[in-house]
Amino acid sequence: MLTLPEFERLLHQRLDAFPPAARAELLHVLMLSDFDRAARIGEFHSNPRTRTFAELLIDLEEERAAQGMVVGMLRQRTHYGQWGEGPFGRPCYSRVFSDKTSAQHMVLVFSLLRGVEDAKRRLLAVPEEDRTQSQADQIDFFRKRGSLFVLVAAIAASVETYLNRAVPDAFALRFRDNPSPQRAMGFWRPIVDSVLPFANMLEPGLDQGLRNRERVAEVQKTFGSLVEATKSANSAVFDAFAEHLES
């Protein structure tokens, strides 16, 4: 097993491989919320030129102590021009991130985000004269600020309905067999398509740009009730999705 100084030296070597601008971006990404961080990691991983960057971020998702050390190291290097602890070393990282988040769970979340984005793209690809009223309403919803993220949150909040069981710890959920984000997005697609007609129920929560948390929670609850009401009709879709998940 590596000693702490040896482990720190390995981290220094990996971080030194990136130019200053990349290290600044790394620090910025590490300070994002879990959900936003997952989205950025997915973007980096999809580009061959930044895949090494993404791989470091994914490694850090697996080891929270290392993640906290890297934040301290990057801050020290940024402010003092050298590696070391200083006043920024080894912060209490649990104040910013959930200790339960794993790379596998991030794939679950990120692929849902990409699945909703794909649904939006598919809607916009339909010629305007060929769109049904339902499709037109869904496009209107997606044009509103914050719509993408409130829909992702609402879909994720109904996971117990899809699985037909209680989920005491959502952070423990992951796809079986560690699929790629692209393949995982395919698992979400039938779920997204089946609940997308209820997206308009979320519109009242967008009135103040998601700042009214109570209002957002209320519309998400309404959305969840509609998903629950269609459980029988969508049982084949939900059961197939449940086969891919474990916790």
C-alpha positions in Angstrom: 0.0 0.0 0.0 1.3 3.5 -0.8 2.2 5.8 2.0 0.5 9.2 2.1 3.7 11.1 0.7 4.0 8.5 -2.1 0.3 8.9 -2.9 0.7 12.7 -3.0 3.7 12.5 -5.3 1.6 10.4 -7.8 -1.1 13.0 -7.7 1.4 15.7 -8.3 2.7 13.9 -11.3 -0.8 13.5 -12.8 -1.7 17.1 -12.2 1.6 18.4 -13.6 0.8 16.7 -16.9 -1.9 19.3 -17.4 -1.2 23.0 -18.4 -2.2 25.7 -15.9 -5.5 26.5 -17.8 -6.5 22.8 -17.6 -5.7 22.7 -13.8 -7.8 25.8 -13.3 -10.7 24.0 -15.2 -10.1 20.9 -13.1 -10.5 22.9 -9.9 -13.7 24.5 -11.2 -15.3 21.2 -12.1 -14.4 19.6 -8.8 -16.2 22.4 -7.0 -19.5 21.9 -9.0 -22.5 20.1 -7.5 -22.6 16.3 -8.1 -25.1 16.6 -10.9 -23.4 19.4 -12.8 -20.0 17.7 -12.3 -21.3 14.5 -13.9 -22.4 16.4 -16.9 -19.0 18.1 -17.4 -17.2 14.8 -17.0 -19.4 13.3 -19.7 -18.6 16.1 -22.0 -14.8 15.7 -21.4 -15.0 11.9 -21.9 -16.8 12.2 -25.2 -13.9 14.2 -26.7 -10.8 12.2 -27.4 -8.6 15.2 -26.7 -9.9 15.6 -23.2 -10.5 12.0 -22.3 -7.4 11.8 -20.1 -8.8 14.7 -18.1 -12.1 13.0 -17.7 -10.4 9.7 -16.6 -8.7 11.6 -13.8 -12.0 13.1 -12.7 -13.7 9.7 -12.8 -10.8 8.2 -10.7 -11.4 11.0 -8.1 -15.1 10.1 -7.9 -14.0 6.7 -6.6 -11.8 8.0 -3.9 -13.2 11.0 -2.0 -10.1 11.5 0.1 -8.0 11.9 -3.0 -10.6 14.3 -4.4 -10.3 16.5 -1.3 -6.5 16.4 -1.5 -6.5 17.4 -5.2 -8.7 20.5 -4.4 -6.2 21.5 -1.8 -3.3 20.9 -4.0 -4.8 22.9 -6.9 -5.7 25.8 -4.7 -2.1 25.8 -3.3 -0.6 25.7 -6.7 -2.9 28.4 -8.0 -2.2 30.8 -5.1 1.4 30.0 -4.2 2.9 28.6 -7.4 3.9 25.3 -5.8 2.5 22.0 -4.5 2.0 21.6 -0.8 -0.6 21.9 1.8 -0.5 25.5 3.0 -3.8 27.0 4.2 -5.7 25.2 1.4 -4.5 21.7 2.1 -7.0 18.8 2.6 -10.2 20.6 3.1 -13.3 19.1 4.7 -14.6 17.9 1.3 -17.9 16.5 2.7 -19.2 20.0 2.9 -19.3 20.2 -0.9 -19.9 16.7 -2.1 -21.8 13.6 -1.1 -19.5 10.9 0.1 -21.9 8.3 -1.5 -21.5 9.4 -5.1 -19.7 6.9 -7.3 -18.6 6.9 -10.9 -21.3 4.2 -11.6 -24.0 6.4 -10.1 -22.7 9.3 -12.2 -23.2 7.3 -15.4 -26.8 6.6 -14.3 -27.4 10.4 -13.8 -25.4 11.6 -16.8 -27.1 9.1 -19.2 -30.5 10.3 -18.1 -29.5 13.9 -18.8 -28.2 12.9 -22.2 -31.4 10.9 -22.8 -33.6 13.9 -22.1 -31.4 16.1 -24.4 -31.7 13.4 -27.1 -35.5 13.5 -26.8 -35.4 17.3 -27.3 -33.3 16.9 -30.4 -35.6 14.3 -31.8 -38.6 16.6 -31.3 -36.9 19.5 -33.0 -36.0 17.3 -35.9 -39.7 16.8 -36.7 -40.7 19.3 -39.4 -43.0 22.0 -37.9 -45.8 21.1 -40.2 -45.7 17.5 -39.2 -45.6 18.0 -35.4 -48.6 16.8 -33.4 -50.1 19.1 -30.8 -48.4 17.0 -28.1 -45.0 17.4 -29.7 -45.5 21.1 -30.1 -46.4 21.4 -26.5 -43.3 19.5 -25.5 -41.1 21.7 -27.6 -42.6 24.8 -26.0 -41.7 23.3 -22.6 -38.1 22.7 -23.6 -37.7 26.3 -24.7 -38.3 27.5 -21.1 -35.2 28.2 -19.0 -34.4 25.4 -16.6 -36.8 22.9 -18.3 -34.1 20.3 -19.0 -33.0 20.0 -15.4 -36.4 20.1 -13.8 -37.5 17.3 -16.1 -34.4 15.2 -15.4 -35.0 15.7 -11.6 -38.7 14.7 -12.0 -37.9 11.6 -14.0 -35.3 10.5 -11.5 -37.6 11.2 -8.6 -40.0 8.5 -9.9 -37.4 5.7 -9.9 -39.3 3.8 -7.2 -42.3 3.6 -9.6 -40.1 2.2 -12.4 -38.5 -0.4 -10.1 -41.7 -1.2 -8.2 -39.8 -1.2 -4.9 -38.5 1.2 -2.2 -35.1 2.9 -2.9 -33.8 3.9 0.6 -30.5 5.1 -0.9 -30.7 6.6 -4.4 -26.9 7.1 -4.5 -26.5 3.3 -4.4 -28.4 2.9 -7.7 -26.3 2.0 -10.8 -26.6 0.1 -14.0 -25.5 -3.5 -14.1 -22.3 -4.5 -15.9 -21.0 -0.9 -16.0 -22.3 0.1 -19.4 -20.9 3.1 -21.4 -22.8 6.4 -21.1 -24.0 5.9 -24.6 -25.4 2.5 -24.0 -26.9 3.6 -20.7 -28.7 6.4 -22.5 -30.4 3.7 -24.5 -31.7 2.2 -21.3 -33.3 5.5 -20.3 -34.8 6.2 -23.7 -38.1 4.2 -23.3 -38.6 5.7 -19.8 -38.0 9.3 -21.1 -40.4 8.7 -24.1 -43.1 7.2 -21.9 -43.2 10.1 -19.4 -42.4 13.0 -21.7 -46.1 13.8 -22.4 -46.3 14.9 -18.7 -43.5 17.5 -19.0 -46.0 20.3 -19.3 -47.1 19.6 -15.7 -43.7 20.9 -14.6 -44.1 24.4 -16.3 -45.5 26.2 -13.2 -42.2 25.3 -11.5 -40.2 27.3 -14.1 -42.0 30.6 -13.5 -39.3 32.0 -11.3 -36.3 30.2 -12.8 -36.4 27.3 -10.3 -35.9 29.7 -7.4 -39.2 28.7 -5.8 -38.2 25.4 -4.3 -41.6 24.7 -2.9 -43.3 25.3 -6.2 -40.8 23.0 -8.0 -41.3 20.3 -5.4 -45.1 20.6 -5.9 -45.0 20.2 -9.7 -42.6 17.3 -9.4 -45.0 15.6 -7.0 -47.8 16.1 -9.6 -45.5 14.7 -12.3 -44.7 11.7 -10.1 -48.4 11.0 -9.5 -49.1 10.9 -13.3 -46.2 8.5 -13.7 -47.6 6.3 -11.0 -51.1 6.4 -12.6 -49.6 5.0 -15.9 -47.7 2.2 -14.1 -49.9 -0.5 -15.4 -49.9 0.8 -19.0 -46.2 1.1 -19.0 -45.4 -2.0 -17.0 -43.4 -3.6 -19.8 -41.2 -0.4 -20.2 -40.7 -0.1 -16.5 -39.9 -3.8 -15.9 -37.4 -3.8 -18.8 -35.6 -0.7 -17.3 -35.6 -2.3 -13.8 -33.7 -5.3 -15.2 -30.7 -3.0 -15.9 -30.5 -1.5 -12.4 -29.0 -2.7 -9.2 -28.1 -1.2 -5.8 
